Amino acid sequence: MRKLLTLLLFVPLIAFTQNEAKKDTFWTTSGTTTLNFSQVSLSNWAAGGKSSMSGVMMLNLAANYKKDKLSWDNTFDFRYGFLKEESVDLRKSDDKIDISSKLGIQAKGNWNYSGLLNFKSQFAPGYNYPDTDNAISKFMAPGYLTLGLGMDYKTGNFSALLAPVSGKFTFVMDDVLSDEGAFGVDPGDKTRSELGATVKFEYKTDIMKNVSFNTKLDLFSNYLNNPQNIDVDWTAKINMKVNDYLSANIVTQMIYDDDVEIVDPDTGEGSPKIQFMEMFGVGLTFKF
């Protein structure tokens, strides 16, 4: 698996440099780096409040290959954020690794025979604050690897992949979390395999001048265990360009995984719940 992920990560990244050196390449590459930062400083402030600072870094890369009927689309979405309030230690506010690779052979018109490989995880340990002694998540705990075969309908700004034959693999490589049976693995196991169907939608458009919108929706149904309980991962982003370097961003992400239990702090009992994240920021954006 490590060799597969290394190949998935580095081959398209090498294409970035090749694309600059050789303009007649079959590769098309793009990238965006966004840095959002905010700060509040208070001293003897009669109205009350706390000094704080926060920041989020987003890196989005794409490396796509097209020659005759063969296409290979790769996307890399990374996100990391932090929050600091006065005497409170630095805390993580956001963390995302999402790497997707899709290989297609044109069938007819906009339809393609397609294979999908998708990897998701996070960079750093996560905690149920204020408890910082016991991590509730780490890199590769969980990690998700999805493989799928099916048909992909593609236009200039829309893609719908239907993969009725898919495998979803959940990794919990931390011993403590594995022993707890976190993220749906059996207690003591570090992997969980599921057979099912994957549907993946991607859409991007310009809402108006200097305002763009893109969204991704991943759905997975496990044929062998409660197929009606569909796993959902939906991300939406609105980018409002101020000038060549300044922009404002709104990012939302909604997740539902029937195998992930969210513990109620009042009762101590866990159950699957909808997870939702919303972020608004203004900062620097660099495109390449």
N, C-alpha and C positions, 0 to 999 in steps of 0.2 A: 504494500500500500504506500510506503514512504517513497518508493521509486516512482509510482504513478503520480503522487501529489507533487513531487519535485519536477517531473516532466510537465505536468499541467501548469505549474507556476512559472517555470523558467523559459520554456520554449516560446510562448507568446511574448514574454518580456524582452527576450532577445530580438524579437521582431520589431520592437520599437526602434532600436538602433539601426537595424537593417533597413527599415523604412526611410530613415533620414539619409542614409548613405546611398540608397538605390531607389530612385523615384519610380522605376517601372516595376517595382515589386508587386506581388499579388496580395500583400498585406496592407490593411488599413488600420491605423492605430490612432488612439486618442487618450487623453488623460486630463484629470482635473484634481487639483489639490485645494482644499478649503480649510482655512483656519479661522474659527470663531472664538472671540474672547470677550469676557465682560468682567467688570470690577466695581465694587462698591466699597468706599473707605469712609468710616464714620469715627469722629472723635468728639466726645462730650456732646452727643447729639440728643437734644431734649425730646425729640419725638420717638426715640428708641430705635432699635434695629441692630443688625450685626454687619460687620465688615465681611465681605466675601469676594471670591473671584472664581471664575469657572472658564473652562475652555474645551473646545471640541475640534478634533482634526478629522477630516474626511478625505480619503484618497480613492478615486474611481478611475480605473483603467479599462481599456478595451483594446483587444487585438484580434482582428477578424481577417480570415483568409478566404479568397474567392477565386477559383479558376475553373472555367467551364461549368460543369454540373456539381463540382465539389465545393463545399463551404465549411469553414471551421470558425465558430464564434466563441470568443473568450471574454469574460468580464471578471474584474477583481474589485470588490467593494470592501474597503476597510474603514472602520470608524472607532475612535477612542475619545472619551471625554472625562474630565475630572471636575471636582468641586472642592473648594476650601473655604471654611468659615472660621474666622478668628482662631480660637485655641483648639478647634477640632482638627484632627489629622486629615490629610488629603484623602479624598474618597473618589472612587470611580463612579461616574455617572452614565457612561455609555461604553459599549465594547462589542465590536462585530468583525468577524471575518466571514466573507461570503465569496467563494470562487466557483465560477460556473463555466463549463466547457461543453459546447454542442457541435457535433459533427453531422453534416447533412449531405445527402446526394439527391439532386433534384429528381422528382418523380414526374410531375406534370404541373405546369403553371406555377402557382405559388406553393405547391405542396412538395415536401421533401421527406425522404426516408431519413430518420434522425436518431442519433444516440446522445444521451445526456449524461454528464458527470457533474455532480454538485457537491461541494464541501463547505460545511459551516462549523464555526467554533468561535472562540474568543481569545484575546491576548493574555489577560491577567486574571488573577483570582477575584472572585466576587464574594461579598459578605452580606449578611443580613444585619445591617448597621443598627445599633452601635456595637454589636458583637463582631470584633475583628480578629478573634482567635480561631474561629472555625469557618473555613471557607465553604461556601455552598455551591461553588462552581470554579472551574479552572480551565486552562487550555487543554483541549481534548477530554474535558469532563464537564459538559458533554462535547463530543464532536459528532457531526452527522455526515455521512457519505451516502449519496443517492445515485444510483445507476438506473438508466431507463432506456428502452427501445420503443420507438413508435413513429408517428408522423408529425411534422412541423409545418404549420401554415405561416408563411412569412411575407410581409410587405415592407415598405420602406420604414415604417415606424411602429409596426405591430407584429407580434409573434405569438402563436399559440401552439404549444407542444402537447400532444396527447400521447402518453406512453403507458399502454395497458400492461406492459411487462416491466416492472420496476422492483428494485431491491433497495431497501433503506437500512443502513447499518448505524447503530448508535454506539458510541465509544465512551466509556467512563474509565479513564486510565488512572485515576486517583484511587488508592487503596481504601481510604476512609469512605469516600462517596460510593465506591463500588460495594463495600460491605453494607452500606445503608440501603442499597438497591435504588439509588437515585436515578432519575431520568428514564425509568422503565426497565432497567436491567434487573435480572434476578440477583438477590443479595449474594455478593462474592464474585459475580461475573463482571467482566469488563466490556463485553460486547453484547449486542442484541440485534438480531436479524429479522427483517420483516419483508414479506412478499406482497406487492400490491400494485396500484396504479398511481401514476404521477401526471398532474396537469400543471403546466407552467405558462403563465401569460406575462408578456412584457409589452409596454406601450409608452411612447414618448411623443410629445408634440409641443409646439409653441403656442401658448394661450394668447399671447399678444406680444408686441415688440418688447424684447429684453426680459420676457417672462416665459420660462419653460417648465414643463411638467413631465415627470416620468414615474412609472409605477411598475412593480413586479408583484405577482401573486403566485405562490407555490402551494399546491394542494396535493395531499397524499392520503390514500385509503388503503388500509391493511386488509387484504382479502381474508386472512385467517383469524382475525380477532377484531370484532366490532367494526366491520367495514363502514358502518354508517357514521362513525365518529371520525370525521375527516380532520387531519392535521392541516393547519392553515398558517402561512407566513406571508403577510401582505405589507409591503413597503411602498410609501408614496413620498415624492419629493418635489417641492416647488422651488425653483431658483429664480430670484429677481435680480437681474444685473443692474448695478448702478453705473459702473464704468468698466474699463478693462481689468481692474484689479479688485474693486469693491462689489460685494453682493450680499443679499439677504436670502436666507434659506429656511424653509419649513420642511421638517422631516417627521413622518409618522411611521410607526411600525406596530402591527398587531399580530400576535402569535397565539395560536391555540394548539396544544399537543395533549392528546388524551392520556399519554403516558407520563406527563410531568405534573406532579402534584404541588400546588402552592399551599404552604402552611398558613392557616389562619392564626394570627398572633394571639387572639383572645381565647380560642378553644384548643390550639395546638394540634388540630386535625388538618390533614391535607386532602386536597381534591383538585381535579383539573379546573383551571379557570382561564379566562381570556386575559392575556398579557398585552398591555398597551403602553407605548412610548411616544411622546410628542416633544419636539425640540424646535425652537426658533432661535436663529442666530444671525448676526451681522459680522462680516469679517472680510478677510483677504481671500481671493480666489485666483489661482494660476492655472492656465490651460496650456497643454503642450501636445 
